[in-house]
Amino acid sequence: MKTHPSHVNRLLAALAGLMALATAASAAAAAVTEQVEPAEITVGQSAQLTITGSGDAPGALAPPVIPGLEFVAVGQSSQMESINGQTSTTSSIIYQVTPQRAGIYTIPAVAPGSQPQVLRVLPASAGSGAALPNIAGASALPPAAMSGLAAGATRLTPDGSAFVRLRLPKHQLYVGENIPVDIQVGMREGLVASLNGLPTLNGDSFTLNKLSTQPDRTDELIGGRPFTVLTWHSLLAAVKPGALSLRIETPLTVRMQARSTVPADALGDSDLNDFFNDPFFQNFFGGTTEKDITVASTPAEFNVLALPSQNRPVGFSGAVGTFKVNSELSATAAIVGDPVTLRLQVTGAGNFDRVNSTMLGSVDHWKTYAPTSSFTAADNAGYHGSKVFEQPLIAAQPGNLSLPGMAFSYFDPDTGRYETVRTAPLSVAVSPAAAGGPVTIAPAPIVGAASTAAGGSTTGGLRPDHVETRESSASLAPPFFRPRYLSLPSVLTVAFAGAWLWMRRRAQVSIDDDAQQADRIKTATLLAQMDRAAATGDARSFFNSARRAVQQTLAARWQVSPESIAAESMGARLGTDRTEIRRLFDLADEAAYAGTMLEPIDSQKWRQVVLRQIEEIAPS
Amino acid sequence: MSLRRSTYGAAIAALMLALGAGIAQRATAAPVQPGTGYSAPQLYNLANAYARDGKPGLAVLDYERARLLAPSDPDVQANLQYVLEAAGLPAVTGNWFDRHVGLLRSSTFFWLGCIGILLAGTSELARRIYPRHRMALRAISAAGVASVILALCAAAALWPVMSEAVVIAPTTAQRVAPATLAEPFGTLHEAQIVRVEGQRQGFVLVQTAAGLTGWVVRADLAPIVPRGS
């Protein structure tokens, strides 16, 4: 084959041109610039950091981490230009930069070729010439949480839709010690349909303070993809010692593709993979389904120590942290009978739910009442704050009275020791009460109160105190609603009802016994009449008495009157085997109407018959 | 026979009395240590202290508690009315039973009811044993039943107090749902007495005297009769 030299030259020239274009494009993609505007702001204001570059390079860059500066992604833009047939794409990402304190911040270069930026942050009250400390940032890690806790490990779900992350200040703590914790749930927009509940602890070794229903919301770039991050600030405490592990779980609903996605690197180009697997592209062609999943954080390991039992103060109530105390009185002068309020303020950081004080117990010349307490948190989680105990006191006699100092014990996890802090004694000048003087009542802070003048005091009306006695009740509930007392009327009612029923039954049984006894007497009388009739040969009287004796026995058994028992009705009730009784009744009728004479042998026979029948049919 | 019945009846009556006395002794022998229980004068004095200190909510709470232990104390009534008026709240009126019969202590009514049960029960048993004294025993039984009815009326009148609470915060919002984000539709003022109808997640469902029902933060209320009391 013969090749024309000019064709070869043209082909080489075209290849060289293509290589030159590719090199230029590559160089353009690597060019990244950053700019912060304005360069000088005051605390409370925000600046903008704009990172601009060719292609999608800015989106793949994470903002730097600088203590005292917070970076929040607020916008992203891209621009396409075509000049003389050459197309170029430029994209920008904009961060809102908010300083937390004054200083000169150096924002490092986020990519090779870009220039570091300087941001001057002035105090809110200072002029532009104020001296400021230099603060330089050098890390390229994701931005720290607003609480300043160390970043935890970020582990995305397999589909890259969400993550749960913990930020903890330390991994060694004591039982009962509260440590602040930030729980962060990151969700990629478009892939997560809904958050189905608050994050929860996995396991029973820790307790977590109640989470707010309104977490902080920020945006964060992870792997070049934007995530919406919800942050809950809370307090974590271990309930038992040992090497413990903790995970946080959150229920989510994610959108999944009904058809298979393009496998990673199937197209050999990450840009194309991203394009075809983009939620918008997938949703455009339809076929998404929703699925409920639970996202868990990476396990956090803890070494939990038990509180030492040695040197534990007597008044230790379980407070763990670092605290300071001070006390004050509502007034340094008082009148006998007038109340003053003693306040004990405990400030610091720790488990304020275990900060307790009984304040003053029995004090000479003072009448003391039970204290009340209130807590004011200084942060979102309630880790820092102040707890105030208030105790009403009433001076019992005039003079310069003193109140002893109060002690508060806690365990300091930093030093690993129990600490006891004390307040100084207080003194009050108490003057005697004016006899018959009016009692003042301070105005109640009631909104809309009509009869109380704002800022004034109402006088009179309040009747004086009573003399206290030793009589007391264990409960305020009326006895009707206290089980201990309710048992009395209940048992009495049941016992009386039972006794009444027992007596009634017993009376009935007694009546029955009397009736049976009377029946037996009547039967015996009739039998005696039979014997007398047999001796005189009076058949009429003999059989009549015999019949009445049987009737009497049957009547007692059937609970009917003896006269109602006739020979005809006995057949059905006695059966056919009682022919002797029927014969007896017939003989009695014959003797009554025909006057039959009675032989001695017959009288003996019928007497035996009557006795046997009575024996058989008598009621048991 | 009559002698035997009389013996049974006397034994049963003695048993009833011993049973009642034993339970009563156990009921009243609660482990009350001096200074640890509730005392009407102490609650009244504490309420006075709160009233002078400008805390009408806690003052009304302790006046109401003192009123439970000493309902006939005129000072408690007067100071309660005074603090309520000073706070711009309506006075406590009470029902017919409160005004006429409710001046006795609840414990008095309770023991009256127990004595009524004893009287009615014993006389009914005695009627079976001594029918000749039927009329007198029936009168005693009727008196016992009347005592029991009076005690039951007292219990019914006191029952609402078990679910009443006093607002101890300066003001608190009444919300449509038990959540801080829920829309408030009304405001309760300090010292206002409300009826508690339910609790959920740090909130209490309350009904005001005007009939408005809504959720209030639990910490802003204090029950007149504490739970477990």
Interface residues (C-beta under 8 A of the other chain):
Chain A: T213 Q214 S330 D338 P339 T341 K367 Y369 T372 P392 I394 V439 T440 I441 A442 P443 A444 P445 I446 V447 G448 A449 A450 S451 T452 T458 G461 L462 R463 P464 D465 H466 V467 E468 T469 R470 E471 S472 S473 A474 S475 L476 A477 P478 P479 F480 F481 R484 Y485 S487 L488 P489 V491 L492 T493 A495 F496 A499 W500 M503 R504 R506 A507 S510
Chain B: M1 Y8 G9 I12 L15 M16 L19 G20 I23 A24 R26 A27 A30 P31 V32 P34 G35 T36 G37 Y38 S39 A40 P41 Q42 Y44 N45 L46 N48 A49 Y50 A51 R52 D53 G54 K55 P56 L58 R65 L68 L69 D75 A78 N79 Y82 V83 E85 A86 A87 G88 S106 S107 F109 F110 G113 C114 I117 L118 A120 G121 T122 E124 L125 R128 I129 A151 A154 A155 L158 W159 V161 M162 P170 T171 A179 T180 L181 T187 H189 E190 A191 I224 V225 P226 S229
